[in-house]
Amino acid sequence: INGIPVRIMLFYIGALAVIMCIYPWSKLSPSNSPFVLVFRDIGLPGAASIVNFVVITAAASACNSSLYTTGRMLAELTSTAHRPVIRKISRLSKRSVPATAVIISAIVIGIAAILNLVMPEGVFTFVSSIATTSFLFVWAAIILAHLKYIRKHPQLRTFKMPGAPFTDYIILVFLFIVLIVLCMEKQTLIALILTLAWFAILAVASLTQKKA
């Protein structure tokens, strides 16, 4: 956790700083990758192909790690479900792999690929809006949990947050502003409504218990 800010500074801000030092910002086009422009101008042949190879490799690696983490997280979350049908998702294969959960995660990725064929111009906004709404829920839950923690244990702060609890409230306000921004565009609003509806379905499913 402590190393994440350093990595962001190095690989994101650092890479952009190098590009800005050797390439005028006014000549950068949003339709082209700045890495491709830099490599092309320094005389490196096949710059676009090299960058595309790196991007595809990174995307494949991210997809592989996502299947690993989401499969096991889904298996863990469904292992204590009240309904036997939902608990079946957490079953392990002969090799101790949550195969059903991994298959469900792969199906979701397949749906995203189908959406890319059906609505190529809007799929990125749609999927990123769903992800943003989900992250808003996750981070809001983390902040609320932190507020409850410091109220119950004011002297036991193993992981101290600078400026707490005021910074907690600032983060909640920021998350609320992002939520309002998502309501301003039709496409992001649809994604927001669908995500909230999915949360509601999960809440009902988790609170109801099937009678024996």
N, C-alpha and C positions, 0 to 999 in steps of 0.2 A: 504494500500500500504506500509506504513512504517513498518507494522508487518511482511510482507512476508520474508525479510532477516532473521529475528529472528527465524521464523518457519523453514526455510530451515536449518539454523545452528543447531537448536534443533533436528528436526526429521530426517534429512538426515545425516549431518556431525556428529551430536552427536551420532546417532545410530551406524554409522560406527566406530566412535572412541571407543565406548564401546566394540564392537565386536573385534576390533584390540587389545584391552587391555587384553582380556580373551582368544583369539584364535590366534595362529601364522598365520601371513599373508601368509607364504609360504605353508601352508596346505590348504588354501582356493581353492576350485575348481570352475571354471566358470560354470560348468555343474550342480552345486548344490547350493541351497540358503544358504548363510552364516548363516541366522537365523535358518534354519533347522539343520545345523551342530552344532551350539552352543547349541540349545535346546536338541539335541540328546545326545551330550557329557556330559551334566550336568544331564542326567538320566531322562529327561522328556519324558514319553511314548507318542507316537502319535504326535511327533513334526511336522512331515511333514503335517499331516492332519490339525493340528491347524493353521499352517502358510498358508496352502491352503485355509482354511476357511476365514482367515483374508483377503487374497488377493482377493478371490471371492467377499466377502462383500464390500471391497473397490472398486473393479471394478464395481459392481452393483450400488454403490452409485455414482461413477463418471459418469456412463452411465445415471443414472437418472437425475443428475444435468446438464449433457450435453444436454439431450433432452429438459430440461426446458429452458436453456439459448439459444440454437441454434434455437429452435422453435420461441421464442419471438424475437430474433435478426433477423431471416429470415422474420418474419411478419413485423417488423419495417422497414427493408430495402426495402421491396416490397410494402409498403403502399403508396409510392409516385411515383411508376413506371408509365411510360407513357402508357404502354399497359394494357388494362383491364384484359387480361388473367393473367398477372403477378400480378396485384393488388388483384386478387381473393385469392392469397396465404395468404394475410394479414387479411382476414375476420375472425371475431371471432365467436365462437359458442354461444349457448344460455347461457353457463356458463362463457362467456367472456374469452374463451381459444382459442388461434390460432390453431385450430385443424388441418387445412390443413398443416400449417408449421411444426407442430409436427409430422404429418404422413410422410412428406417428409424427415424429419430428421431421423425418425425410419427406413425408406426405405434405407437410406444411411448406417445406422448401419447394416441392413440386408445384404447389398451388401458386406460389410466388412466381415461378417460372412461367406458368400458364397465363397469369395476369400480365406478365411482360409481353406475351404474344397478343393478348386481347387489347390491352391499353398501354402500349409502349411509352406514350408521351406522359402518362399520368401515374404510372405504377410506382415510380420512385417517391413522388409526393405522398401517395396513398400509404405505402408501406412505412415510410419514414414518419408519417403522422401517427400511425398506429404505434410504432416504436416509441415516439415521443410521449404519447399519452400513457403508455405503460411505464415509461421511466418517471413521469410525473407522479404516478401512483406509488412507485417504489421509493422514490426519494422523499416524498411527503410522508410515507409510513416510517422511513428511517428517522426523519427529523422529529416526528411526533413521538417516536420511541425514545429518542435522545432527550426530548423535553421531559418526558415522564421519568426517565432515568435520573436526571439531575435534580428533579423535585424529590424523589425518594432517597437519593444518595448524594446530597449536596457536597459531602466531604470526600466521596470516593469516585474520583474522576480519572480512571486509568487512561482513557483516550480523551484528552482535553481538546475542546474546540475553542479557538480564540474568539473572545467576545460573547460566548454563550451566556444567557439564552437569547440575547438580542440578535445575534447572527442567525439563530434558528428561525426567528420570526421574519428576518429579512429574506431568507431562502424561501420560506413559505409564501411570502408576498411575490417573490420572483416567479415561483412555480405557478401561482395563480394568474400572473400577467401572461405567462406563456399559454396557459389554458384559454385565456380570453383571446389571444392572438389566433389560436387554432380555430376559434369560432368565426373569424372574420372572412375566411375563404370557404367556398362551397365544398371543395374537395377535401380539405382538412377537417371541416365540420362533419362531413359524412364519416370519415375515418374515426373521428372522436366519438360520434354517436355509436358506431358499431363496436368500438372498444369498450365503451361504458356498458353497452348491452351485454357484451361477453363477460365483463366483470360481474354484472348482475346475475347472469346465468350460473357462473362459478360460485357466487355467494349462496345462491339458493341451493345448488347441488351440495355444497359443503355443510350447510346448516340443516338440511333434511336428512333424516335417517330412515332407511327402509325397515319396515316392521317385519319381524320374523314370522 
